[in-house]
């Protein structure tokens, strides 16, 4: 009889019905980053090897609601129910240069300018050397267009750039190390280096035209100057103001042959 009872309890233990795992549900809100996308476009006025960011990208933020399925407290699946946009993603738009060389515009004899970007603040001089006057230092985000390059007496390359400051146009020189571009594609500037003089009092500009800023003084008739180049009806000259050299532009007709 004892053996029968023992057998009964053994069978009862072996064939005890298993308890079913309990399934529950929870809802979970999660903030997720939406990485910004980047689109690019070609610009044939931008020097090859350079890039401009036309619109800065910004990551977005979404609040995502999930339905979680759990068994015995452990997650076994999740289902995305809906998405709420907390901050909209802003795509970044970039342009890249395809221009391979600088040329002259035959119609108005004005040099071609190519967009470029700065990698640091732009310290400037009116000519390609520290012996020239210093117009100022400008922010890194200043939009510039590079025209040509030139070496100083120590073989340091300087780039002639055009930019606007307080809605007025300027041309000045800055070290090529400050400019992000393929320096090999920037043409060398012309340098006539002819000693001559002015025929009449001349307004002195930062670029070849009246739309450019004026220097603080004019160049008096009979002043000794060094002729560097011609552009757009103006002569690029070097002039010594008694203290430092200054480079700028006067009307071509005011320069003695």
Secondary structure, 3 states (H helix, E strand, C coil): CHHHHHHHHHHHHHCCCCCCCCEEEEEEEEEEEECCCEEEEEEEEEECCCEEEEECCECEEEEEEEEEEEECCEEEEEEEEEEEEEECCECEEEEEEEECCCCEECCCCEECCEEEEECCCEECECCCCCCECCCCEECCCCCEEEEEEEECCCCCEEEEEEEEECCEEEEEEEEHHHEECCHHHCCECCCCCEEEEECCCECCECCCCCCECECCCCECCCCEEEEEEEECCEEEEEEECCCCEEEEEEEHHHECC
